[in-house]
């Protein structure tokens, strides 16, 4: 009977576990449409692209392009702020809090307010902090506007 070394078994187990995690991450889109004024399906998972002129959210058969120069406010918070809720927006999908989560310990919602045809519009995307982190500086740099981020969020520094 062959005797396996414990370190070899641990390394093999870790490799299998990491492969499973990587495979799971590939199939799960980092952004999902949590709400806003756009006619996108609720919880539509997709990707956010930052181009020279637009933020483009693509999910399934739907996409929305937000001109960077039309953006008036961007926030990344654990909830949708009272400032945004007080705007006179025609919400097509209301943002619902995530069940069983404590909104005080992690940012979750990336809210974009922009003007289109003279009226305010909103897109609220749900995204985990580790998925959002690479986008923060890129969006700020290309848009020329700051993203209001809750300051207590640890980003792994």
C-alpha positions, 0 to 999 in steps of 0.5 A: 500500500502506498503512503502519501505524504501529508504535505503532498495531500494538502497541496493537491487539495489546495490546488483542487479547491483553488481551481473550483474557486476560479471556475466559480468566479469565471461564471459569476459576473461581478456586477448586477443591476440592482435598480435605477431608472433604466429598463434593465431586468433586475439582478441582470449580471454583467460587466462594466466597461470604462471607455474614453467617453462612456461607462458601459454596463452589459448584461445578457441581451441588454446594455446601457452606455452612460456618457462620462460628461453627463455624470453628476454623482457617483457613490460606492456605499453599503446602501443607496444614500438619502441624497439619491433617494430624495432626487425626483427619479422615475425608478423602474426598479427600486433597490432592495436591501440584501437580506441577511447583510449588515449594511454597516460593514461593507460597501455594496452599491455603486450608484451613478447619477447622470443627466439625459435629455434634461432629466436625472437618471440613475443606475445602481449596480451591486458589486463586491469591494474586491471586484470594484476596487480596480475600477475606482481610480480608472473611473475617476481618472476618465470621468474627472469626478470623484466617487464618494466611497464610504471611508471605513471600507478596508480595501486590503491595504 
